[in-house]
Amino acid sequence: MIVLSYLINNIRRIVMKSSLENEIEAATLKRLLSHLDERKDVQNIDLMNLAGFCRNCLSRWYREESIKLNLDISDKEAREKIYGMPYDEWKQKYQKEASQDQKDKFKKNHNH
């Protein structure tokens, strides 16, 4: 009986830790999205050139993870979740034409 109680307590602790980790990861993603929302001046091409990912990558990853959970989220819905508004609206309001330097860096770093 003591062994069973010990196992049950360990399972509870593991489940609680997993749940807390999920909450922390979700909160971290929300902070990242909030930060990107506050920094609309940072263009996707700059993110790609410096970090190798951008808002579009985040939306693609969001959709891919939703598929693993059997959720049918469209690209449009995933982008709206990441951008905080319809993607076309964000592009119209905030996306600037990339400079030749930005394009050259992108081509050099992401030649695929």
C-alpha positions as CSV (number, residue, x, y, z in Angstrom):
1,M,0.0,0.0,0.0
2,I,2.9,2.4,0.8
3,V,4.4,1.6,-2.6
4,L,1.1,2.4,-4.4
5,S,0.7,5.6,-2.5
6,Y,4.3,6.6,-3.4
7,L,3.7,5.8,-7.1
8,I,0.5,7.8,-7.1
9,N,2.2,10.8,-5.5
10,N,5.0,10.6,-8.0
11,I,2.6,10.4,-10.9
12,R,0.8,13.5,-9.6
13,R,4.0,15.4,-9.2
14,I,5.0,14.5,-12.8
15,V,1.6,15.5,-14.1
16,M,1.7,18.8,-12.2
17,K,5.2,19.5,-13.4
18,S,4.3,18.8,-17.0
19,S,1.2,21.0,-16.6
20,L,3.2,23.8,-15.1
21,E,5.9,23.5,-17.8
22,N,3.1,23.8,-20.5
23,E,1.7,26.9,-18.8
24,I,5.2,28.5,-18.6
25,E,5.9,27.7,-22.3
26,A,2.5,29.1,-23.3
27,A,3.1,32.3,-21.2
28,T,6.6,32.6,-22.8
29,L,5.1,32.4,-26.3
30,K,2.5,35.0,-25.4
31,R,5.3,37.3,-24.1
32,L,7.3,36.8,-27.3
33,L,4.2,37.6,-29.4
34,S,3.5,40.6,-27.3
35,H,7.1,41.8,-27.7
36,L,6.9,41.3,-31.5
37,D,3.6,43.2,-31.5
38,E,5.2,46.1,-29.8
39,R,8.1,46.0,-32.3
40,K,6.2,46.2,-35.6
41,D,9.2,48.2,-36.8
42,V,11.2,45.0,-36.9
43,Q,10.6,43.5,-40.3
44,N,10.3,39.8,-40.9
45,I,13.3,39.9,-43.2
46,D,15.4,41.4,-40.4
47,L,14.3,38.6,-38.1
48,M,15.1,36.0,-40.7
49,N,18.5,37.6,-41.4
50,L,19.4,37.8,-37.7
51,A,17.7,34.8,-36.1
52,G,16.7,32.5,-38.9
53,F,12.9,32.7,-38.2
54,C,10.2,35.3,-38.4
55,R,6.5,35.8,-37.6
56,N,5.5,33.6,-40.6
57,C,7.7,30.8,-39.2
58,L,6.0,31.1,-35.9
59,S,2.6,30.9,-37.6
60,R,3.7,27.8,-39.5
61,W,5.0,26.2,-36.4
62,Y,1.7,27.0,-34.6
63,R,-0.3,25.4,-37.4
64,E,2.0,22.3,-37.5
65,E,1.7,21.8,-33.7
66,S,-2.1,22.2,-33.9
67,I,-2.2,19.5,-36.6
68,K,-0.4,17.1,-34.2
69,L,-3.3,17.7,-31.8
70,N,-5.8,17.0,-34.6
71,L,-7.0,20.6,-34.7
72,D,-7.8,22.0,-38.2
73,I,-6.3,25.4,-38.1
74,S,-5.8,27.1,-41.4
75,D,-2.7,29.1,-42.4
76,K,-4.8,32.2,-42.3
77,E,-6.0,31.5,-38.8
78,A,-2.5,30.7,-37.6
79,R,-1.1,33.9,-39.0
80,E,-3.9,35.9,-37.4
81,K,-3.0,34.3,-34.1
82,I,0.6,35.3,-34.4
83,Y,0.2,38.7,-36.0
84,G,-2.8,39.7,-33.8
85,M,-4.8,40.7,-36.9
86,P,-5.4,39.5,-40.4
87,Y,-2.0,39.0,-42.2
88,D,-3.0,41.2,-45.2
89,E,-3.9,44.0,-42.9
90,W,-0.6,43.7,-41.0
91,K,1.4,43.7,-44.2
92,Q,-0.5,46.8,-45.5
93,K,0.0,48.7,-42.2
94,Y,3.5,47.6,-41.2
95,Q,5.5,45.8,-43.9
96,K,8.1,47.9,-45.7
97,E,9.8,47.2,-48.9
98,A,13.0,45.3,-48.2
99,S,16.3,47.1,-49.0
100,Q,18.7,45.6,-51.4
101,D,21.1,44.9,-48.5
102,Q,18.3,43.0,-46.7
103,K,17.5,41.0,-49.8
104,D,21.2,40.2,-50.4
105,K,21.6,39.0,-46.7
106,F,18.5,36.9,-47.0
107,K,19.6,35.3,-50.2
108,K,23.1,34.6,-48.8
109,N,21.7,33.1,-45.5
110,H,18.6,31.3,-46.9
111,N,19.6,30.0,-50.2
112,H,17.2,27.1,-50.5
